[in-house]
Amino acid sequence: MTQAILEKINNSILELKRETAVLRSFVVGTVGRDEEGEYRPEFVKEILSSSKDEKVFVFKRTDFLKKLRS
């Protein structure tokens, strides 16, 4: 193959990748909508930051069973 053909193929592939990214973004934005509405950005930030914090409790099966039985 000549260099010009390879460049055309590479450009076509890059264009397809961009189009795929745009379509994926559109689909995720459309399908991923919650029926109850959108979350407040402050709430999302708070939840994400708290998920990164150090965990206070470690789950153990035996402790869980003791709590259930008591």
PyMOL Python script that loads the backbone (N, CA, C, O; Angstrom):
from pymol import cmd

cmd.read_pdbstr("""\
ATOM      1  N   MET A   1       0.840  -1.182   0.000  1.00  0.00           N
ATOM      2  CA  MET A   1       0.000   0.000   0.000  1.00  0.00           C
ATOM      3  C   MET A   1       0.886   1.247   0.000  1.00  0.00           C
ATOM      4  O   MET A   1       1.979   1.257   0.567  1.00  0.00           O
ATOM      5  N   THR A   2       0.397   2.261  -0.631  1.00  0.00           N
ATOM      6  CA  THR A   2       1.167   3.496  -0.657  1.00  0.00           C
ATOM      7  C   THR A   2       0.912   4.290   0.610  1.00  0.00           C
ATOM      8  O   THR A   2      -0.028   4.029   1.361  1.00  0.00           O
ATOM      9  N   GLN A   3       1.775   5.259   0.819  1.00  0.00           N
ATOM     10  CA  GLN A   3       1.668   6.088   2.015  1.00  0.00           C
ATOM     11  C   GLN A   3       0.369   6.895   2.016  1.00  0.00           C
ATOM     12  O   GLN A   3      -0.239   7.086   3.070  1.00  0.00           O
ATOM     13  N   ALA A   4      -0.051   7.360   0.866  1.00  0.00           N
ATOM     14  CA  ALA A   4      -1.277   8.162   0.776  1.00  0.00           C
ATOM     15  C   ALA A   4      -2.501   7.345   1.171  1.00  0.00           C
ATOM     16  O   ALA A   4      -3.391   7.846   1.858  1.00  0.00           O
ATOM     17  N   ILE A   5      -2.545   6.098   0.740  1.00  0.00           N
ATOM     18  CA  ILE A   5      -3.676   5.234   1.093  1.00  0.00           C
ATOM     19  C   ILE A   5      -3.691   4.966   2.592  1.00  0.00           C
ATOM     20  O   ILE A   5      -4.751   4.980   3.218  1.00  0.00           O
ATOM     21  N   LEU A   6      -2.516   4.722   3.169  1.00  0.00           N
ATOM     22  CA  LEU A   6      -2.440   4.485   4.614  1.00  0.00           C
ATOM     23  C   LEU A   6      -2.904   5.710   5.402  1.00  0.00           C
ATOM     24  O   LEU A   6      -3.595   5.574   6.411  1.00  0.00           O
ATOM     25  N   GLU A   7      -2.530   6.894   4.947  1.00  0.00           N
ATOM     26  CA  GLU A   7      -2.954   8.114   5.632  1.00  0.00           C
ATOM     27  C   GLU A   7      -4.467   8.298   5.531  1.00  0.00           C
ATOM     28  O   GLU A   7      -5.103   8.719   6.497  1.00  0.00           O
ATOM     29  N   LYS A   8      -5.048   7.987   4.374  1.00  0.00           N
ATOM     30  CA  LYS A   8      -6.503   8.081   4.223  1.00  0.00           C
ATOM     31  C   LYS A   8      -7.207   7.114   5.164  1.00  0.00           C
ATOM     32  O   LYS A   8      -8.204   7.461   5.798  1.00  0.00           O
ATOM     33  N   ILE A   9      -6.679   5.897   5.248  1.00  0.00           N
ATOM     34  CA  ILE A   9      -7.276   4.895   6.137  1.00  0.00           C
ATOM     35  C   ILE A   9      -7.175   5.353   7.587  1.00  0.00           C
ATOM     36  O   ILE A   9      -8.142   5.248   8.341  1.00  0.00           O
ATOM     37  N   ASN A  10      -6.001   5.865   7.982  1.00  0.00           N
ATOM     38  CA  ASN A  10      -5.822   6.340   9.357  1.00  0.00           C
ATOM     39  C   ASN A  10      -6.751   7.508   9.665  1.00  0.00           C
ATOM     40  O   ASN A  10      -7.325   7.575  10.752  1.00  0.00           O
ATOM     41  N   ASN A  11      -6.901   8.425   8.715  1.00  0.00           N
ATOM     42  CA  ASN A  11      -7.814   9.555   8.923  1.00  0.00           C
ATOM     43  C   ASN A  11      -9.255   9.077   9.049  1.00  0.00           C
ATOM     44  O   ASN A  11     -10.017   9.593   9.866  1.00  0.00           O
ATOM     45  N   SER A  12      -9.622   8.096   8.243  1.00  0.00           N
ATOM     46  CA  SER A  12     -10.979   7.546   8.330  1.00  0.00           C
ATOM     47  C   SER A  12     -11.211   6.884   9.677  1.00  0.00           C
ATOM     48  O   SER A  12     -12.279   7.033  10.272  1.00  0.00           O
ATOM     49  N   ILE A  13     -10.225   6.161  10.151  1.00  0.00           N
ATOM     50  CA  ILE A  13     -10.338   5.497  11.454  1.00  0.00           C
ATOM     51  C   ILE A  13     -10.470   6.533  12.563  1.00  0.00           C
ATOM     52  O   ILE A  13     -11.299   6.376  13.460  1.00  0.00           O
ATOM     53  N   LEU A  14      -9.663   7.590  12.514  1.00  0.00           N
ATOM     54  CA  LEU A  14      -9.755   8.640  13.533  1.00  0.00           C
ATOM     55  C   LEU A  14     -11.128   9.311  13.516  1.00  0.00           C
ATOM     56  O   LEU A  14     -11.702   9.590  14.568  1.00  0.00           O
ATOM     57  N   GLU A  15     -11.644   9.565  12.326  1.00  0.00           N
ATOM     58  CA  GLU A  15     -12.968  10.174  12.211  1.00  0.00           C
ATOM     59  C   GLU A  15     -14.047   9.252  12.776  1.00  0.00           C
ATOM     60  O   GLU A  15     -14.967   9.708  13.456  1.00  0.00           O
ATOM     61  N   LEU A  16     -13.931   7.961  12.495  1.00  0.00           N
ATOM     62  CA  LEU A  16     -14.896   6.997  13.035  1.00  0.00           C
ATOM     63  C   LEU A  16     -14.814   6.924  14.558  1.00  0.00           C
ATOM     64  O   LEU A  16     -15.836   6.796  15.232  1.00  0.00           O
ATOM     65  N   LYS A  17     -13.601   7.004  15.097  1.00  0.00           N
ATOM     66  CA  LYS A  17     -13.441   6.993  16.555  1.00  0.00           C
ATOM     67  C   LYS A  17     -14.115   8.208  17.176  1.00  0.00           C
ATOM     68  O   LYS A  17     -14.780   8.093  18.205  1.00  0.00           O
ATOM     69  N   ARG A  18     -13.943   9.373  16.553  1.00  0.00           N
ATOM     70  CA  ARG A  18     -14.584  10.586  17.073  1.00  0.00           C
ATOM     71  C   ARG A  18     -16.103  10.465  17.019  1.00  0.00           C
ATOM     72  O   ARG A  18     -16.795  10.804  17.979  1.00  0.00           O
ATOM     73  N   GLU A  19     -16.610   9.986  15.902  1.00  0.00           N
ATOM     74  CA  GLU A  19     -18.059   9.825  15.768  1.00  0.00           C
ATOM     75  C   GLU A  19     -18.598   8.825  16.786  1.00  0.00           C
ATOM     76  O   GLU A  19     -19.665   9.031  17.363  1.00  0.00           O
ATOM     77  N   THR A  20     -17.856   7.745  17.003  1.00  0.00           N
ATOM     78  CA  THR A  20     -18.265   6.744  17.987  1.00  0.00           C
ATOM     79  C   THR A  20     -18.306   7.351  19.384  1.00  0.00           C
ATOM     80  O   THR A  20     -19.226   7.079  20.155  1.00  0.00           O
ATOM     81  N   ALA A  21     -17.311   8.171  19.711  1.00  0.00           N
ATOM     82  CA  ALA A  21     -17.285   8.809  21.027  1.00  0.00           C
ATOM     83  C   ALA A  21     -18.482   9.737  21.205  1.00  0.00           C
ATOM     84  O   ALA A  21     -19.092   9.770  22.274  1.00  0.00           O
ATOM     85  N   VAL A  22     -18.817  10.489  20.162  1.00  0.00           N
ATOM     86  CA  VAL A  22     -19.969  11.397  20.246  1.00  0.00           C
ATOM     87  C   VAL A  22     -21.259  10.603  20.401  1.00  0.00           C
ATOM     88  O   VAL A  22     -22.109  10.947  21.222  1.00  0.00           O
ATOM     89  N   LEU A  23     -21.404   9.553  19.621  1.00  0.00           N
ATOM     90  CA  LEU A  23     -22.615   8.728  19.713  1.00  0.00           C
ATOM     91  C   LEU A  23     -22.721   8.050  21.075  1.00  0.00           C
ATOM     92  O   LEU A  23     -23.806   7.980  21.652  1.00  0.00           O
ATOM     93  N   ARG A  24     -21.610   7.557  21.585  1.00  0.00           N
ATOM     94  CA  ARG A  24     -21.608   6.909  22.900  1.00  0.00           C
ATOM     95  C   ARG A  24     -22.033   7.913  23.963  1.00  0.00           C
ATOM     96  O   ARG A  24     -22.840   7.597  24.836  1.00  0.00           O
ATOM     97  N   SER A  25     -21.491   9.114  23.888  1.00  0.00           N
ATOM     98  CA  SER A  25     -21.853  10.151  24.844  1.00  0.00           C
ATOM     99  C   SER A  25     -23.345  10.465  24.769  1.00  0.00           C
ATOM    100  O   SER A  25     -23.999  10.633  25.798  1.00  0.00           O
ATOM    101  N   PHE A  26     -23.875  10.542  23.568  1.00  0.00           N
ATOM    102  CA  PHE A  26     -25.300  10.817  23.389  1.00  0.00           C
ATOM    103  C   PHE A  26     -26.154   9.698  23.973  1.00  0.00           C
ATOM    104  O   PHE A  26     -27.131   9.956  24.675  1.00  0.00           O
ATOM    105  N   VAL A  27     -25.782   8.461  23.682  1.00  0.00           N
ATOM    106  CA  VAL A  27     -26.564   7.313  24.162  1.00  0.00           C
ATOM    107  C   VAL A  27     -26.527   7.245  25.679  1.00  0.00           C
ATOM    108  O   VAL A  27     -27.561   7.040  26.316  1.00  0.00           O
ATOM    109  N   VAL A  28     -25.347   7.415  26.266  1.00  0.00           N
ATOM    110  CA  VAL A  28     -25.245   7.362  27.720  1.00  0.00           C
ATOM    111  C   VAL A  28     -26.046   8.498  28.339  1.00  0.00           C
ATOM    112  O   VAL A  28     -26.711   8.306  29.358  1.00  0.00           O
ATOM    113  N   GLY A  29     -25.988   9.670  27.737  1.00  0.00           N
ATOM    114  CA  GLY A  29     -26.754  10.803  28.255  1.00  0.00           C
ATOM    115  C   GLY A  29     -28.245  10.598  28.144  1.00  0.00           C
ATOM    116  O   GLY A  29     -29.001  11.060  28.999  1.00  0.00           O
ATOM    117  N   THR A  30     -28.679   9.916  27.111  1.00  0.00           N
ATOM    118  CA  THR A  30     -30.107   9.697  26.900  1.00  0.00           C
ATOM    119  C   THR A  30     -30.624   8.530  27.726  1.00  0.00           C
ATOM    120  O   THR A  30     -31.639   8.653  28.412  1.00  0.00           O
ATOM    121  N   VAL A  31     -29.942   7.417  27.664  1.00  0.00           N
ATOM    122  CA  VAL A  31     -30.389   6.209  28.360  1.00  0.00           C
ATOM    123  C   VAL A  31     -30.155   6.321  29.855  1.00  0.00           C
ATOM    124  O   VAL A  31     -30.939   5.799  30.648  1.00  0.00           O
ATOM    125  N   GLY A  32     -29.083   6.999  30.248  1.00  0.00           N
ATOM    126  CA  GLY A  32     -28.712   7.066  31.651  1.00  0.00           C
ATOM    127  C   GLY A  32     -29.524   8.029  32.480  1.00  0.00           C
ATOM    128  O   GLY A  32     -29.236   8.204  33.664  1.00  0.00           O
ATOM    129  N   ARG A  33     -30.523   8.658  31.906  1.00  0.00           N
ATOM    130  CA  ARG A  33     -31.330   9.609  32.677  1.00  0.00           C
ATOM    131  C   ARG A  33     -32.230   8.876  33.661  1.00  0.00           C
ATOM    132  O   ARG A  33     -32.814   7.836  33.360  1.00  0.00           O
ATOM    133  N   ASP A  34     -32.313   9.450  34.821  1.00  0.00           N
ATOM    134  CA  ASP A  34     -33.127   8.877  35.882  1.00  0.00           C
ATOM    135  C   ASP A  34     -34.563   9.357  35.714  1.00  0.00           C
ATOM    136  O   ASP A  34     -34.793  10.536  35.447  1.00  0.00           O
ATOM    137  N   GLU A  35     -35.520   8.466  35.868  1.00  0.00           N
ATOM    138  CA  GLU A  35     -36.931   8.826  35.717  1.00  0.00           C
ATOM    139  C   GLU A  35     -37.375   9.832  36.772  1.00  0.00           C
ATOM    140  O   GLU A  35     -38.294  10.618  36.542  1.00  0.00           O
ATOM    141  N   GLU A  36     -36.722   9.803  37.924  1.00  0.00           N
ATOM    142  CA  GLU A  36     -37.108  10.701  39.006  1.00  0.00           C
ATOM    143  C   GLU A  36     -36.494  12.086  38.855  1.00  0.00           C
ATOM    144  O   GLU A  36     -36.838  12.993  39.613  1.00  0.00           O
ATOM    145  N   GLY A  37     -35.609  12.267  37.911  1.00  0.00           N
ATOM    146  CA  GLY A  37     -34.964  13.564  37.718  1.00  0.00           C
ATOM    147  C   GLY A  37     -33.466  13.448  37.890  1.00  0.00           C
ATOM    148  O   GLY A  37     -32.923  12.353  38.037  1.00  0.00           O
ATOM    149  N   GLU A  38     -32.808  14.590  37.870  1.00  0.00           N
ATOM    150  CA  GLU A  38     -31.355  14.607  37.971  1.00  0.00           C
ATOM    151  C   GLU A  38     -30.952  14.929  39.406  1.00  0.00           C
ATOM    152  O   GLU A  38     -31.679  15.608  40.130  1.00  0.00           O
ATOM    153  N   TYR A  39     -29.783  14.432  39.806  1.00  0.00           N
ATOM    154  CA  TYR A  39     -29.272  14.709  41.137  1.00  0.00           C
ATOM    155  C   TYR A  39     -28.652  16.102  41.177  1.00  0.00           C
ATOM    156  O   TYR A  39     -28.105  16.578  40.182  1.00  0.00           O
ATOM    157  N   ARG A  40     -28.744  16.742  42.327  1.00  0.00           N
ATOM    158  CA  ARG A  40     -28.098  18.039  42.495  1.00  0.00           C
ATOM    159  C   ARG A  40     -26.588  17.843  42.453  1.00  0.00           C
ATOM    160  O   ARG A  40     -26.083  16.891  43.048  1.00  0.00           O
ATOM    161  N   PRO A  41     -25.858  18.707  41.771  1.00  0.00           N
ATOM    162  CA  PRO A  41     -24.400  18.557  41.683  1.00  0.00           C
ATOM    163  C   PRO A  41     -23.719  18.567  43.050  1.00  0.00           C
ATOM    164  O   PRO A  41     -22.720  17.875  43.245  1.00  0.00           O
ATOM    165  N   GLU A  42     -24.252  19.347  44.006  1.00  0.00           N
ATOM    166  CA  GLU A  42     -23.656  19.389  45.347  1.00  0.00           C
ATOM    167  C   GLU A  42     -23.759  18.022  46.017  1.00  0.00           C
ATOM    168  O   GLU A  42     -22.823  17.569  46.675  1.00  0.00           O
ATOM    169  N   PHE A  43     -24.898  17.379  45.844  1.00  0.00           N
ATOM    170  CA  PHE A  43     -25.108  16.058  46.435  1.00  0.00           C
ATOM    171  C   PHE A  43     -24.139  15.046  45.838  1.00  0.00           C
ATOM    172  O   PHE A  43     -23.556  14.236  46.558  1.00  0.00           O
ATOM    173  N   VAL A  44     -23.971  15.095  44.526  1.00  0.00           N
ATOM    174  CA  VAL A  44     -23.070  14.157  43.859  1.00  0.00           C
ATOM    175  C   VAL A  44     -21.645  14.366  44.349  1.00  0.00           C
ATOM    176  O   VAL A  44     -20.940  13.394  44.620  1.00  0.00           O
ATOM    177  N   LYS A  45     -21.206  15.619  44.467  1.00  0.00           N
ATOM    178  CA  LYS A  45     -19.850  15.905  44.954  1.00  0.00           C
ATOM    179  C   LYS A  45     -19.663  15.385  46.372  1.00  0.00           C
ATOM    180  O   LYS A  45     -18.629  14.804  46.700  1.00  0.00           O
ATOM    181  N   GLU A  46     -20.678  15.601  47.212  1.00  0.00           N
ATOM    182  CA  GLU A  46     -20.587  15.153  48.604  1.00  0.00           C
ATOM    183  C   GLU A  46     -20.479  13.630  48.684  1.00  0.00           C
ATOM    184  O   GLU A  46     -19.667  13.105  49.446  1.00  0.00           O
ATOM    185  N   ILE A  47     -21.281  12.930  47.913  1.00  0.00           N
ATOM    186  CA  ILE A  47     -21.259  11.469  47.931  1.00  0.00           C
ATOM    187  C   ILE A  47     -19.932  10.944  47.402  1.00  0.00           C
ATOM    188  O   ILE A  47     -19.355  10.019  47.974  1.00  0.00           O
ATOM    189  N   LEU A  48     -19.451  11.526  46.318  1.00  0.00           N
ATOM    190  CA  LEU A  48     -18.178  11.069  45.756  1.00  0.00           C
ATOM    191  C   LEU A  48     -17.020  11.332  46.706  1.00  0.00           C
ATOM    192  O   LEU A  48     -16.125  10.496  46.836  1.00  0.00           O
ATOM    193  N   SER A  49     -17.025  12.477  47.369  1.00  0.00           N
ATOM    194  CA  SER A  49     -15.938  12.763  48.301  1.00  0.00           C
ATOM    195  C   SER A  49     -16.007  11.850  49.518  1.00  0.00           C
ATOM    196  O   SER A  49     -14.969  11.413  50.016  1.00  0.00           O
ATOM    197  N   SER A  50     -17.204  11.555  50.005  1.00  0.00           N
ATOM    198  CA  SER A  50     -17.317  10.664  51.162  1.00  0.00           C
ATOM    199  C   SER A  50     -16.964   9.227  50.799  1.00  0.00           C
ATOM    200  O   SER A  50     -16.535   8.463  51.663  1.00  0.00           O
ATOM    201  N   SER A  51     -17.136   8.850  49.548  1.00  0.00           N
ATOM    202  CA  SER A  51     -16.762   7.488  49.149  1.00  0.00           C
ATOM    203  C   SER A  51     -15.251   7.317  49.112  1.00  0.00           C
ATOM    204  O   SER A  51     -14.752   6.193  49.170  1.00  0.00           O
ATOM    205  N   LYS A  52     -14.514   8.428  49.016  1.00  0.00           N
ATOM    206  CA  LYS A  52     -13.052   8.359  48.996  1.00  0.00           C
ATOM    207  C   LYS A  52     -12.459   8.382  50.398  1.00  0.00           C
ATOM    208  O   LYS A  52     -11.288   8.052  50.581  1.00  0.00           O
ATOM    209  N   ASP A  53     -13.265   8.772  51.399  1.00  0.00           N
ATOM    210  CA  ASP A  53     -12.777   8.833  52.778  1.00  0.00           C
ATOM    211  C   ASP A  53     -12.424   7.443  53.284  1.00  0.00           C
ATOM    212  O   ASP A  53     -12.852   6.426  52.739  1.00  0.00           O
ATOM    213  N   GLU A  54     -11.627   7.440  54.347  1.00  0.00           N
ATOM    214  CA  GLU A  54     -11.249   6.169  54.956  1.00  0.00           C
ATOM    215  C   GLU A  54     -12.490   5.514  55.564  1.00  0.00           C
ATOM    216  O   GLU A  54     -13.327   6.185  56.168  1.00  0.00           O
ATOM    217  N   LYS A  55     -12.593   4.236  55.400  1.00  0.00           N
ATOM    218  CA  LYS A  55     -13.764   3.504  55.886  1.00  0.00           C
ATOM    219  C   LYS A  55     -13.690   3.353  57.406  1.00  0.00           C
ATOM    220  O   LYS A  55     -12.622   3.116  57.971  1.00  0.00           O
ATOM    221  N   VAL A  56     -14.834   3.495  58.047  1.00  0.00           N
ATOM    222  CA  VAL A  56     -14.909   3.412  59.498  1.00  0.00           C
ATOM    223  C   VAL A  56     -15.236   1.992  59.938  1.00  0.00           C
ATOM    224  O   VAL A  56     -14.785   1.548  60.994  1.00  0.00           O
ATOM    225  N   PHE A  57     -16.007   1.290  59.147  1.00  0.00           N
ATOM    226  CA  PHE A  57     -16.490  -0.031  59.530  1.00  0.00           C
ATOM    227  C   PHE A  57     -16.045  -1.060  58.503  1.00  0.00           C
ATOM    228  O   PHE A  57     -16.109  -0.828  57.296  1.00  0.00           O
ATOM    229  N   VAL A  58     -15.590  -2.206  59.011  1.00  0.00           N
ATOM    230  CA  VAL A  58     -15.230  -3.323  58.137  1.00  0.00           C
ATOM    231  C   VAL A  58     -16.254  -4.420  58.359  1.00  0.00           C
ATOM    232  O   VAL A  58     -16.461  -4.864  59.488  1.00  0.00           O
ATOM    233  N   PHE A  59     -16.886  -4.850  57.298  1.00  0.00           N
ATOM    234  CA  PHE A  59     -17.936  -5.854  57.382  1.00  0.00           C
ATOM    235  C   PHE A  59     -17.335  -7.226  57.653  1.00  0.00           C
ATOM    236  O   PHE A  59     -16.397  -7.653  56.980  1.00  0.00           O
ATOM    237  N   LYS A  60     -17.890  -7.911  58.654  1.00  0.00           N
ATOM    238  CA  LYS A  60     -17.499  -9.290  58.961  1.00  0.00           C
ATOM    239  C   LYS A  60     -18.773 -10.101  59.096  1.00  0.00           C
ATOM    240  O   LYS A  60     -19.731  -9.661  59.731  1.00  0.00           O
ATOM    241  N   ARG A  61     -18.786 -11.269  58.510  1.00  0.00           N
ATOM    242  CA  ARG A  61     -20.001 -12.095  58.532  1.00  0.00           C
ATOM    243  C   ARG A  61     -20.420 -12.458  59.946  1.00  0.00           C
ATOM    244  O   ARG A  61     -21.604 -12.413  60.279  1.00  0.00           O
ATOM    245  N   THR A  62     -19.452 -12.816  60.773  1.00  0.00           N
ATOM    246  CA  THR A  62     -19.804 -13.254  62.129  1.00  0.00           C
ATOM    247  C   THR A  62     -20.417 -12.114  62.939  1.00  0.00           C
ATOM    248  O   THR A  62     -21.390 -12.319  63.663  1.00  0.00           O
ATOM    249  N   ASP A  63     -19.850 -10.916  62.818  1.00  0.00           N
ATOM    250  CA  ASP A  63     -20.417  -9.768  63.534  1.00  0.00           C
ATOM    251  C   ASP A  63     -21.823  -9.458  63.039  1.00  0.00           C
ATOM    252  O   ASP A  63     -22.706  -9.115  63.825  1.00  0.00           O
ATOM    253  N   PHE A  64     -22.020  -9.580  61.751  1.00  0.00           N
ATOM    254  CA  PHE A  64     -23.333  -9.313  61.171  1.00  0.00           C
ATOM    255  C   PHE A  64     -24.367 -10.300  61.703  1.00  0.00           C
ATOM    256  O   PHE A  64     -25.480  -9.909  62.056  1.00  0.00           O
ATOM    257  N   LEU A  65     -24.005 -11.566  61.761  1.00  0.00           N
ATOM    258  CA  LEU A  65     -24.929 -12.575  62.285  1.00  0.00           C
ATOM    259  C   LEU A  65     -25.252 -12.323  63.750  1.00  0.00           C
ATOM    260  O   LEU A  65     -26.396 -12.496  64.170  1.00  0.00           O
ATOM    261  N   LYS A  66     -24.252 -11.913  64.537  1.00  0.00           N
ATOM    262  CA  LYS A  66     -24.494 -11.603  65.945  1.00  0.00           C
ATOM    263  C   LYS A  66     -25.489 -10.453  66.080  1.00  0.00           C
ATOM    264  O   LYS A  66     -26.379 -10.491  66.929  1.00  0.00           O
ATOM    265  N   LYS A  67     -25.335  -9.446  65.248  1.00  0.00           N
ATOM    266  CA  LYS A  67     -26.256  -8.303  65.307  1.00  0.00           C
ATOM    267  C   LYS A  67     -27.667  -8.710  64.904  1.00  0.00           C
ATOM    268  O   LYS A  67     -28.647  -8.228  65.473  1.00  0.00           O
ATOM    269  N   LEU A  68     -27.765  -9.595  63.924  1.00  0.00           N
ATOM    270  CA  LEU A  68     -29.083 -10.051  63.498  1.00  0.00           C
ATOM    271  C   LEU A  68     -29.772 -10.861  64.585  1.00  0.00           C
ATOM    272  O   LEU A  68     -30.982 -10.749  64.777  1.00  0.00           O
ATOM    273  N   ARG A  69     -29.014 -11.663  65.283  1.00  0.00           N
ATOM    274  CA  ARG A  69     -29.587 -12.539  66.304  1.00  0.00           C
ATOM    275  C   ARG A  69     -29.918 -11.793  67.588  1.00  0.00           C
ATOM    276  O   ARG A  69     -30.751 -12.260  68.364  1.00  0.00           O
ATOM    277  N   SER A  70     -29.293 -10.655  67.832  1.00  0.00           N
ATOM    278  CA  SER A  70     -29.541  -9.936  69.092  1.00  0.00           C
ATOM    279  C   SER A  70     -30.742  -9.029  69.022  1.00  0.00           C
ATOM    280  O   SER A  70     -31.072  -8.363  70.003  1.00  0.00           O
TER     281      SER A  70
END
""", "prot")
cmd.dss("prot")
cmd.show_as("cartoon", "prot")
cmd.util.cbc("prot")
cmd.orient("prot")
